[in-house]
C-alpha cells in the first residue's frame, strides 16, 4: 500500500505494483465476488487455454512473468528514487540491495545479479531509473512479445492477469513517443 500511495503522491507510474495490490484486495472480498456473480447470472469463468505446444507456452509464460517482475523492480526503484529526491534522504542503494537480497524482496539470483552493479554504483550515477539501463531495457524489450502473447491468450480465455496486462501497457506507454495519451 505504501508503494501505491507514494507512487500517486510522487507521480510515478507503477501499474504492475498497483494492479497486484488491487488483485490481492479483490481476492479478500469473496462475498462481494459471489454476490456480483449471482447478480449478473454467472461470472466469466476461466476457460481452457488454447495452447498447441504446452512446453512452448510454459516457456513463454516464464518469460512473461520474468518481464513483469523486472517491470515491478523498475517501478519500485523509481518510487524510491522520487521519494529520495523529494525528501533529500541520500539513500544508499547498495545497502537497499543488500537488505532486499537478504530478505524476501529479491529471491531470484538472476534479478539480484542484474540489479546489484547498478545499485552499487548509485553514487556515480545521475539517476536510478532502470528503464535507462541496457541490462534492464533489453530484457523488457525481449520479454514484451511473450508477455503480450500470454496476456492475449489469457484474456481470450477469461483468465485474470491484471499485473501481466498492466505490464504490457506500462512497456507500451513508457516507450511511446506520441505527443500525449488520452
N, CA, C and O of each residue as an XYZ file, in Angstrom:
728
protein
N       0.820     -1.179      0.000
C       0.000      0.000      0.000
C       0.869      1.251      0.000
O       0.552      2.233     -0.671
N       1.974      1.213      0.759
C       2.879      2.355      0.784
C       3.350      2.675     -0.625
O       3.396      3.841     -1.017
N       3.701      1.649     -1.387
C       4.192      1.878     -2.745
C       3.171      2.619     -3.586
O       3.514      3.556     -4.307
N       1.913      2.202     -3.494
C       0.863      2.858     -4.278
C       0.669      4.304     -3.856
O       0.597      5.197     -4.700
N       0.586      4.534     -2.566
C       0.394      5.899     -2.066
C       1.537      6.806     -2.495
O       1.317      7.934     -2.938
N       2.743      6.310     -2.360
C       3.911      7.099     -2.755
C       3.936      7.309     -4.263
O       4.249      8.405     -4.725
N       3.613      6.286     -5.029
C       3.609      6.421     -6.489
C       2.642      7.519     -6.925
O       2.975      8.346     -7.774
N       1.454      7.522     -6.345
C       0.461      8.545     -6.695
C       0.949      9.916     -6.245
O       0.911     10.872     -7.020
N       1.403     10.020     -5.008
C       1.859     11.294     -4.462
C       3.037     11.864     -5.256
O       3.140     13.076     -5.446
N       3.922     10.976     -5.718
C       5.132     11.414     -6.411
C       4.989     11.406     -7.933
O       5.931     11.735     -8.654
N       3.820     11.034     -8.407
C       3.546     10.986     -9.854
C       4.487     10.021    -10.582
O       5.062     10.358    -11.617
N       4.631      8.831    -10.030
C       5.466      7.794    -10.625
C       4.553      6.667    -11.106
O       3.835      6.078    -10.297
N       4.562      6.355    -12.397
C       3.723      5.249    -12.858
C       4.221      3.915    -12.299
O       5.394      3.567    -12.435
N       3.306      3.179    -11.668
C       3.650      1.879    -11.083
C       2.485      0.898    -11.258
O       2.001      0.338    -10.274
N       2.033      0.685    -12.489
C       0.837     -0.127    -12.694
C       0.998     -1.604    -12.349
O       0.032     -2.242    -11.932
N       2.181     -2.154    -12.512
C       2.382     -3.571    -12.169
C       2.194     -3.756    -10.669
O       1.501     -4.677    -10.234
N       2.804     -2.889     -9.886
C       2.684     -2.965     -8.428
C       1.253     -2.696     -7.971
O       0.724     -3.403     -7.114
N       0.639     -1.679     -8.543
C      -0.709     -1.292     -8.138
C      -1.719     -2.380     -8.463
O      -2.570     -2.707     -7.635
N      -1.631     -2.940     -9.661
C      -2.600     -3.975    -10.042
C      -2.434     -5.227     -9.177
O      -3.419     -5.894     -8.859
N      -1.218     -5.544     -8.802
C      -1.006     -6.702     -7.917
C      -1.678     -6.469     -6.568
O      -2.285     -7.380     -6.003
N      -1.566     -5.246     -6.055
C      -2.192     -4.943     -4.773
C      -3.711     -4.981     -4.876
O      -4.377     -5.559     -4.016
N      -4.262     -4.371     -5.918
C      -5.715     -4.394     -6.092
C      -6.235     -5.822     -6.259
O      -7.327     -6.147     -5.792
N      -5.463     -6.661     -6.915
C      -5.867     -8.061     -7.084
C      -5.917     -8.766     -5.723
O      -6.821     -9.559     -5.460
N      -4.943     -8.473     -4.869
C      -4.952     -9.043     -3.512
C      -6.174     -8.570     -2.737
O      -6.799     -9.348     -2.016
N      -6.511     -7.298     -2.886
C      -7.686     -6.756     -2.202
C      -8.947     -7.442     -2.708
O      -9.785     -7.869     -1.913
N      -9.086     -7.550     -4.025
C     -10.270     -8.197     -4.614
C     -10.379     -9.648     -4.157
O     -11.477    -10.154     -3.929
N      -9.251    -10.301     -4.027
C      -9.241    -11.698     -3.586
C      -9.831    -11.841     -2.185
O     -10.464    -12.850     -1.872
N      -9.623    -10.841     -1.353
C     -10.111    -10.889      0.026
C     -11.627    -10.702      0.127
O     -12.227    -11.063      1.139
N     -12.243    -10.146     -0.903
C     -13.676     -9.875     -0.873
C     -14.460    -10.930     -1.633
O     -15.158    -10.618     -2.598
N     -14.344    -12.180     -1.198
C     -15.028    -13.282     -1.867
C     -16.544    -13.083     -1.848
O     -17.211    -13.366     -2.843
N     -17.091    -12.609     -0.750
C     -18.533    -12.389     -0.655
C     -19.028    -11.420     -1.717
O     -20.085    -11.628     -2.313
N     -18.270    -10.373     -1.949
C     -18.644     -9.409     -2.986
C     -18.619    -10.078     -4.356
O     -19.521     -9.874     -5.168
N     -17.584    -10.878     -4.610
C     -17.488    -11.571     -5.899
C     -18.652    -12.543     -6.077
O     -19.233    -12.632     -7.159
N     -18.989    -13.270     -5.009
C     -20.104    -14.216     -5.083
C     -21.425    -13.499     -5.371
O     -22.233    -13.964     -6.175
N     -21.630    -12.375     -4.712
C     -22.882    -11.638     -4.905
C     -22.975    -11.042     -6.313
O     -24.030    -11.092     -6.946
N     -21.879    -10.486     -6.790
C     -21.875     -9.945     -8.155
C     -22.095    -11.066     -9.173
O     -22.832    -10.892    -10.143
N     -21.459    -12.203     -8.951
C     -21.626    -13.356     -9.834
C     -23.099    -13.740     -9.914
O     -23.628    -14.007    -10.992
N     -23.747    -13.762     -8.760
C     -25.168    -14.106     -8.704
C     -26.015    -13.024     -9.378
O     -26.954    -13.333    -10.112
N     -25.682    -11.759     -9.127
C     -26.440    -10.638     -9.691
C     -26.427    -10.666    -11.220
O     -27.445    -10.381    -11.850
N     -25.302    -11.000    -11.812
C     -25.221    -10.994    -13.270
C     -25.537    -12.353    -13.892
O     -25.413    -12.536    -15.104
N     -25.947    -13.305    -13.047
C     -26.336    -14.615    -13.579
C     -25.170    -15.497    -13.986
O     -25.265    -16.263    -14.945
N     -24.092    -15.389    -13.270
C     -22.908    -16.210    -13.562
C     -21.758    -15.340    -14.010
O     -21.949    -14.319    -14.671
N     -20.598    -15.744    -13.652
C     -19.415    -14.942    -13.961
C     -18.738    -15.387    -15.237
O     -19.303    -16.119    -16.050
N     -17.540    -14.934    -15.385
C     -16.735    -15.241    -16.554
C     -15.639    -16.213    -16.126
O     -14.487    -15.831    -15.920
N     -16.022    -17.448    -16.003
C     -15.095    -18.466    -15.520
C     -13.989    -18.709    -16.541
O     -14.250    -18.765    -17.743
N     -12.764    -18.853    -16.067
C     -11.656    -19.127    -16.983
C     -11.889    -20.408    -17.779
O     -12.329    -21.427    -17.246
N     -11.586    -20.323    -19.043
C     -11.703    -21.473    -19.931
C     -10.317    -22.075    -20.150
O      -9.300    -21.475    -19.801
N     -10.299    -23.238    -20.717
C      -9.029    -23.875    -21.034
C      -8.307    -23.027    -22.078
O      -8.900    -22.599    -23.068
N      -7.038    -22.795    -21.842
C      -6.241    -22.033    -22.795
C      -6.061    -22.836    -24.077
O      -5.863    -24.051    -24.039
N      -6.132    -22.158    -25.193
C      -5.930    -22.790    -26.496
C      -4.431    -22.799    -26.787
O      -3.889    -21.863    -27.375
N      -3.778    -23.875    -26.362
C      -2.332    -23.984    -26.477
C      -1.998    -25.236    -27.284
O      -2.385    -26.344    -26.913
N      -1.281    -25.052    -28.380
C      -0.921    -26.200    -29.210
C       0.319    -26.922    -28.686
O       0.406    -28.145    -28.787
N       1.266    -26.191    -28.136
C       2.503    -26.771    -27.615
C       2.666    -26.321    -26.165
O       3.065    -25.189    -25.893
N       2.349    -27.229    -25.236
C       2.355    -26.879    -23.817
C       3.735    -26.429    -23.338
O       3.849    -25.436    -22.619
N       4.781    -27.155    -23.731
C       6.135    -26.797    -23.289
C       6.521    -25.406    -23.793
O       7.143    -24.634    -23.064
N       6.159    -25.087    -25.023
C       6.457    -23.769    -25.575
C       5.690    -22.679    -24.824
O       6.238    -21.613    -24.546
N       4.425    -22.946    -24.497
C       3.639    -21.947    -23.780
C       4.166    -21.741    -22.361
O       4.182    -20.617    -21.859
N       4.593    -22.814    -21.723
C       5.156    -22.682    -20.372
C       6.406    -21.805    -20.417
O       6.612    -20.981    -19.526
N       7.235    -21.971    -21.438
C       8.418    -21.120    -21.572
C       8.015    -19.673    -21.853
O       8.625    -18.747    -21.318
N       7.005    -19.475    -22.678
C       6.502    -18.130    -22.957
C       5.962    -17.504    -21.674
O       6.198    -16.326    -21.408
N       5.246    -18.284    -20.890
C       4.724    -17.811    -19.611
C       5.864    -17.445    -18.662
O       5.787    -16.429    -17.971
N       6.907    -18.249    -18.621
C       8.067    -17.956    -17.776
C       8.679    -16.609    -18.164
O       9.001    -15.793    -17.300
N       8.836    -16.386    -19.460
C       9.393    -15.128    -19.943
C       8.480    -13.949    -19.598
O       8.953    -12.870    -19.242
N       7.179    -14.168    -19.706
C       6.211    -13.112    -19.390
C       6.273    -12.730    -17.917
O       6.288    -11.547    -17.578
N       6.308    -13.717    -17.057
C       6.367    -13.452    -15.616
C       7.692    -12.769    -15.260
O       7.716    -11.844    -14.448
N       8.769    -13.216    -15.857
C      10.074    -12.583    -15.626
C      10.031    -11.107    -16.031
O      10.543    -10.247    -15.313
N       9.429    -10.824    -17.164
C       9.317     -9.450    -17.645
C       8.503     -8.594    -16.681
O       8.872     -7.455    -16.396
N       7.399     -9.138    -16.178
C       6.584     -8.403    -15.200
C       7.362     -8.179    -13.907
O       7.242     -7.122    -13.287
N       8.150     -9.156    -13.499
C       8.986     -8.983    -12.299
C       9.997     -7.860    -12.504
O      10.189     -7.025    -11.620
N      10.641     -7.841    -13.669
C      11.593     -6.762    -13.949
C      10.895     -5.413    -13.910
O      11.416     -4.456    -13.338
N       9.719     -5.333    -14.515
C       8.965     -4.075    -14.515
C       8.624     -3.644    -13.091
O       8.652     -2.455    -12.776
N       8.304     -4.602    -12.241
C       7.966     -4.242    -10.858
C       9.175     -3.672    -10.124
O       9.020     -2.767     -9.304
N      10.378     -4.182    -10.401
C      11.584     -3.618     -9.795
C      11.845     -2.218    -10.322
O      12.209     -1.326     -9.555
N      11.665     -2.014    -11.625
C      11.824     -0.684    -12.205
C      10.897      0.291    -11.486
O      11.325      1.359    -11.047
N       9.640     -0.082    -11.371
C       8.650      0.791    -10.749
C       8.972      1.050     -9.284
O       8.885      2.188     -8.823
N       9.337      0.023     -8.560
C       9.669      0.182     -7.140
C      10.860      1.092     -6.915
O      10.830      1.959     -6.042
N      11.905      0.897     -7.697
C      13.092      1.745     -7.542
C      12.792      3.172     -7.987
O      13.318      4.123     -7.409
N      11.949      3.331     -9.010
C      11.576      4.690     -9.423
C      10.806      5.414     -8.312
O      10.975      6.619     -8.126
N       9.975      4.693     -7.588
C       9.255      5.295     -6.454
C      10.252      5.701     -5.366
O      10.185      6.806     -4.828
N      11.164      4.801     -5.058
C      12.163      5.099     -4.027
C      13.017      6.300     -4.434
O      13.291      7.179     -3.617
N      13.431      6.330     -5.691
C      14.264      7.451     -6.144
C      13.507      8.779     -6.064
O      14.067      9.788     -5.635
N      12.253      8.779     -6.473
C      11.460     10.015     -6.412
C      11.290     10.474     -4.962
O      11.390     11.666     -4.674
N      11.034      9.533     -4.051
C      10.903      9.886     -2.627
C      12.245     10.362     -2.064
O      12.299     11.288     -1.255
N      13.312      9.721     -2.502
C      14.658     10.101     -2.076
C      14.953     11.545     -2.471
O      15.452     12.327     -1.661
N      14.643     11.893     -3.714
C      14.897     13.264     -4.185
C      14.000     14.272     -3.465
O      14.462     15.335     -3.051
N      12.733     13.936     -3.322
C      11.790     14.854     -2.672
C      12.181     15.120     -1.221
O      12.133     16.259     -0.757
N      12.564     14.077     -0.518
C      12.849     14.187      0.915
C      14.331     14.384      1.241
O      14.698     14.546      2.405
N      15.166     14.370      0.226
C      16.614     14.531      0.388
C      17.189     13.532      1.402
O      17.911     13.902      2.328
N      16.851     12.278      1.197
C      17.288     11.234      2.113
C      18.717     10.750      1.852
O      19.368     10.251      2.770
N      19.205     10.884      0.649
C      20.519     10.344      0.267
C      20.579      8.830      0.512
O      21.453      8.333      1.221
N      19.654      8.137     -0.077
C      19.562      6.682      0.106
C      20.805      5.992     -0.435
O      21.301      6.326     -1.511
N      21.292      5.037      0.321
C      22.393      4.184     -0.107
C      21.761      2.969     -0.789
O      21.346      2.022     -0.122
N      21.692      3.003     -2.115
C      21.032      1.933     -2.870
C      21.774      0.610     -2.757
O      21.158     -0.449     -2.881
N      23.071      0.644     -2.527
C      23.820     -0.599     -2.303
C      23.323     -1.282     -1.028
O      23.188     -2.505     -0.985
N      23.057     -0.491     -0.002
C      22.512     -1.049      1.249
C      21.095     -1.574      1.017
O      20.718     -2.616      1.554
N      20.312     -0.847      0.216
C      18.961     -1.320     -0.109
C      19.048     -2.674     -0.794
O      18.301     -3.593     -0.461
N      19.969     -2.797     -1.758
C      20.139     -4.069     -2.464
C      20.474     -5.186     -1.470
O      19.915     -6.279     -1.561
N      21.372     -4.922     -0.533
C      21.759     -5.940      0.451
C      20.567     -6.340      1.320
O      20.380     -7.521      1.614
N      19.775     -5.375      1.722
C      18.585     -5.676      2.535
C      17.594     -6.488      1.722
O      17.064     -7.487      2.207
N      17.340     -6.069      0.493
C      16.411     -6.803     -0.374
C      16.910     -8.217     -0.618
O      16.128     -9.167     -0.598
N      18.198     -8.357     -0.845
C      18.780     -9.671     -1.139
C      18.738    -10.561      0.099
O      18.529    -11.769     -0.012
N      18.934     -9.977      1.262
C      18.936    -10.745      2.494
C      17.550    -11.119      2.970
O      17.398    -12.058      3.751
N      16.546    -10.409      2.517
C      15.169    -10.669      2.945
C      14.386    -11.405      1.882
O      14.876    -12.358      1.275
N      13.179    -10.958      1.665
C      12.314    -11.677      0.730
C      12.030    -10.903     -0.552
O      11.306    -11.409     -1.410
N      12.567     -9.704     -0.717
C      12.251     -8.884     -1.877
C      12.857     -9.471     -3.150
O      12.166     -9.599     -4.161
N      14.120     -9.823     -3.113
C      14.769    -10.412     -4.293
C      15.159    -11.852     -3.967
O      16.163    -12.098     -3.299
N      14.367    -12.782     -4.437
C      14.684    -14.190     -4.245
C      15.367    -14.781     -5.472
O      16.071    -15.785     -5.362
N      15.170    -14.180     -6.627
C      15.734    -14.711     -7.863
C      17.182    -14.257     -8.024
O      17.466    -13.059     -8.042
N      18.099    -15.223     -8.143
C      19.515    -14.890     -8.278
C      19.777    -14.054     -9.521
O      20.577    -13.119     -9.472
N      19.123    -14.369    -10.631
C      19.345    -13.629    -11.878
C      18.995    -12.168    -11.747
O      19.745    -11.301    -12.196
N      17.852    -11.888    -11.132
C      17.442    -10.497    -10.948
C      18.379     -9.800     -9.961
O      18.742     -8.640    -10.158
N      18.763    -10.496     -8.920
C      19.671     -9.910     -7.927
C      20.985     -9.497     -8.577
O      21.502     -8.413     -8.308
N      21.516    -10.347     -9.417
C      22.789    -10.041    -10.067
C      22.632     -8.961    -11.131
O      23.587     -8.241    -11.422
N      21.455     -8.839    -11.709
C      21.177     -7.788    -12.690
C      21.136     -6.416    -12.019
O      21.660     -5.438    -12.553
N      20.514     -6.354    -10.857
C      20.354     -5.091    -10.137
C      21.625     -4.694     -9.381
O      21.925     -3.506     -9.263
N      22.355     -5.654     -8.881
C      23.498     -5.387     -7.998
C      24.473     -4.328     -8.524
O      24.741     -3.363     -7.808
N      25.016     -4.461     -9.741
C      26.007     -3.462    -10.160
C      25.416     -2.063    -10.322
O      26.110     -1.066    -10.122
N      24.157     -1.991    -10.680
C      23.504     -0.682    -10.846
C      23.344     -0.006     -9.487
O      23.644      1.177     -9.329
N      22.867     -0.774     -8.513
C      22.628     -0.190     -7.184
C      23.936      0.081     -6.451
O      24.022      1.036     -5.679
N      24.942     -0.737     -6.678
C      26.225     -0.497     -6.015
C      26.950      0.725     -6.575
O      27.764      1.334     -5.880
N      26.664      1.084     -7.817
C      27.319      2.245     -8.431
C      26.422      3.483     -8.393
O      26.642      4.426     -9.153
N      25.418      3.491     -7.521
C      24.442      4.590     -7.491
C      25.086      5.958     -7.278
O      24.625      6.954     -7.835
N      26.129      6.009     -6.489
C      26.761      7.298     -6.191
C      27.472      7.905     -7.410
O      27.805      9.089     -7.398
N      27.703      7.116     -8.448
C      28.348      7.594     -9.671
C      27.315      7.953    -10.740
O      27.688      8.340    -11.848
N      26.057      7.835    -10.433
C      25.001      7.982    -11.425
C      24.174      9.239    -11.171
O      24.125      9.759    -10.056
N      23.531      9.711    -12.229
C      22.637     10.857    -12.077
C      21.174     10.411    -11.983
O      20.276     11.248    -11.898
N      20.941      9.128    -11.999
C      19.581      8.584    -11.918
C      19.645      7.137    -11.438
O      20.708      6.516    -11.427
N      18.502      6.622    -11.048
C      18.389      5.202    -10.700
C      17.321      4.518    -11.560
O      16.949      3.376    -11.286
N      16.829      5.196    -12.585
C      15.764      4.642    -13.415
C      16.304      3.486    -14.243
O      17.118      3.679    -15.145
N      15.845      2.293    -13.928
C      16.330      1.092    -14.595
C      15.884      1.007    -16.050
O      16.438      0.222    -16.819
N      14.893      1.799    -16.434
C      14.482      1.827    -17.847
C      15.603      2.358    -18.733
O      15.631      2.061    -19.928
N      16.517      3.130    -18.179
C      17.612      3.712    -18.943
C      18.825      2.785    -19.016
O      19.813      3.097    -19.681
N      18.745      1.669    -18.344
C      19.874      0.752    -18.271
C      19.721     -0.377    -19.294
O      18.734     -1.112    -19.252
N      20.675     -0.524    -20.207
C      20.582     -1.595    -21.203
C      20.365     -2.985    -20.589
O      19.682     -3.823    -21.177
N      20.940     -3.225    -19.419
C      20.782     -4.531    -18.763
C      19.327     -4.803    -18.392
O      18.935     -5.963    -18.266
N      18.520     -3.760    -18.215
C      17.091     -3.903    -17.939
C      16.254     -3.676    -19.191
O      15.284     -4.395    -19.432
N      16.626     -2.686    -19.980
C      15.831     -2.333    -21.158
C      15.756     -3.494    -22.150
O      14.691     -3.761    -22.706
N      16.863     -4.177    -22.375
C      16.865     -5.273    -23.343
C      15.936     -6.413    -22.919
O      15.130     -6.858    -23.736
N      16.015     -6.904    -21.678
C      15.083     -7.974    -21.309
C      13.619     -7.514    -21.288
O      12.719     -8.316    -21.539
N      13.375     -6.228    -20.991
C      12.000     -5.732    -21.064
C      11.510     -5.743    -22.505
O      10.374     -6.129    -22.780
N      12.367     -5.319    -23.417
C      12.001     -5.343    -24.836
C      11.827     -6.782    -25.318
O      10.841     -7.103    -25.981
N      12.783     -7.645    -24.986
C      12.718     -9.045    -25.414
C      11.507     -9.763    -24.814
O      10.936    -10.657    -25.439
N      11.120     -9.369    -23.606
C      10.006    -10.028    -22.928
C       8.642     -9.513    -23.338
O       7.622    -10.102    -22.981
N       8.613     -8.420    -24.081
C       7.331     -7.818    -24.470
C       6.481     -8.780    -25.304
O       5.297     -8.956    -25.016
N       7.057     -9.398    -26.322
C       6.283    -10.303    -27.191
C       5.728    -11.503    -26.414
O       4.543    -11.809    -26.547
N       6.546    -12.191    -25.607
C       5.975    -13.286    -24.811
C       4.902    -12.800    -23.831
O       3.889    -13.470    -23.634
N       5.127    -11.651    -23.227
C       4.168    -11.086    -22.294
C       2.841    -10.815    -22.996
O       1.778    -11.179    -22.495
N       2.912    -10.188    -24.133
C       1.705     -9.882    -24.911
C       0.989    -11.169    -25.345
O      -0.240    -11.240    -25.323
N       1.755    -12.161    -25.730
C       1.170    -13.443    -26.155
C       0.400    -14.089    -25.000
O      -0.710    -14.585    -25.195
N       0.975    -14.085    -23.823
C       0.313    -14.663    -22.652
C      -0.934    -13.866    -22.290
O      -1.978    -14.447    -21.991
N      -0.833    -12.557    -22.313
C      -1.994    -11.712    -21.984
C      -3.117    -11.939    -22.989
O      -4.274    -12.090    -22.597
N      -2.790    -11.966    -24.276
C      -3.824    -12.186    -25.300
C      -4.520    -13.536    -25.111
O      -5.747    -13.618    -25.161
N      -3.736    -14.586    -24.896
C      -4.318    -15.917    -24.692
C      -5.147    -15.952    -23.419
O      -6.215    -16.564    -23.386
N      -4.667    -15.307    -22.384
C      -5.367    -15.303    -21.097
C      -6.676    -14.536    -21.179
O      -7.702    -15.004    -20.687
N      -6.650    -13.373    -21.790
C      -7.867    -12.574    -21.928
C      -8.887    -13.317    -22.782
O     -10.077    -13.316    -22.465
N      -8.438    -13.947    -23.855
C      -9.343    -14.695    -24.734
C     -10.035    -15.835    -23.987
O     -11.158    -16.211    -24.320
N      -9.359    -16.380    -22.980
C      -9.919    -17.500    -22.217
C     -10.463    -17.064    -20.852
O     -10.696    -17.906    -19.985
N     -10.664    -15.768    -20.656
C     -11.227    -15.205    -19.426
C     -10.413    -15.500    -18.168
O     -10.973    -15.655    -17.083
N      -9.097    -15.575    -18.318
C      -8.230    -15.688    -17.147
C      -7.938    -14.279    -16.633
O      -7.908    -13.323    -17.407
N      -7.729    -14.160    -15.349
C      -7.479    -12.867    -14.718
C      -5.965    -12.687    -14.596
O      -5.298    -13.414    -13.860
N      -5.439    -11.709    -15.329
C      -3.991    -11.462    -15.333
C      -3.696     -9.959    -15.231
O      -3.086     -9.385    -16.133
N      -4.126     -9.329    -14.144
C      -4.009     -7.867    -14.061
C      -2.582     -7.338    -14.099
O      -2.323     -6.344    -14.778
N      -1.674     -7.954    -13.410
C      -0.308     -7.420    -13.390
C       0.409     -7.654    -14.713
O       1.205     -6.824    -15.152
N       0.122     -8.783    -15.341
C       0.733     -9.024    -16.649
C       0.199     -8.039    -17.679
O       0.965     -7.467    -18.455
N      -1.120     -7.841    -17.686
C      -1.681     -6.904    -18.666
C      -1.267     -5.467    -18.350
O      -1.046     -4.680    -19.270
N      -1.160     -5.116    -17.093
C      -0.689     -3.779    -16.726
C       0.754     -3.576    -17.179
O       1.139     -2.472    -17.564
N       1.540     -4.630    -17.132
C       2.936     -4.531    -17.561
C       3.030     -4.340    -19.064
O       3.885     -3.589    -19.532
N       2.173     -5.001    -19.833
C       2.142     -4.770    -21.289
C       1.913     -3.291    -21.559
O       2.631     -2.674    -22.346
N       0.914     -2.733    -20.905
C       0.589     -1.320    -21.118
C       1.720     -0.413    -20.644
O       2.024      0.588    -21.292
N       2.339     -0.751    -19.530
C       3.450      0.041    -18.999
C       4.589      0.115    -20.009
O       5.109      1.194    -20.293
N       4.973     -1.036    -20.548
C       6.061     -1.064    -21.523
C       5.676     -0.259    -22.765
O       6.502      0.461    -23.326
N       4.431     -0.384    -23.185
C       3.994      0.375    -24.359
C       4.049      1.874    -24.098
O       4.632      2.615    -24.889
N       3.453      2.331    -23.000
C       3.408      3.783    -22.833
C       4.732      4.370    -22.393
O       4.975      5.556    -22.619
N       5.586      3.595    -21.781
C       6.905      4.135    -21.426
C       7.799      4.258    -22.665
O       8.736      5.056    -22.673
N       7.517      3.481    -23.702
C       8.359      3.534    -24.896
C       7.701      4.313    -26.038
O       8.298      4.463    -27.104
N       6.474      4.810    -25.826
C       5.742      5.512    -26.871
C       6.197      6.965    -26.940
O       6.285      7.651    -25.922
N       6.481      7.414    -28.136
C       6.929      8.796    -28.311
C       5.822      9.723    -28.795
O       6.092     10.835    -29.250
N       4.583      9.269    -28.697
C       3.453     10.122    -29.080
C       3.424     11.387    -28.247
O       4.009     11.445    -27.166
N       2.739     12.400    -28.757
C       2.696     13.694    -28.069
C       1.959     13.625    -26.737
O       2.369     14.249    -25.759
N       0.874     12.868    -26.706
C       0.118     12.766    -25.461
C      -0.708     11.489    -25.482
O      -0.841     10.834    -26.516
N      -1.243     11.159    -24.360
C      -2.113      9.986    -24.218
C      -3.494     10.472    -23.835
O      -3.651     11.424    -23.071
N      -4.479      9.806    -24.377
C      -5.836     10.139    -23.954
C      -6.725      8.930    -24.070
O      -7.914      9.007    -23.760
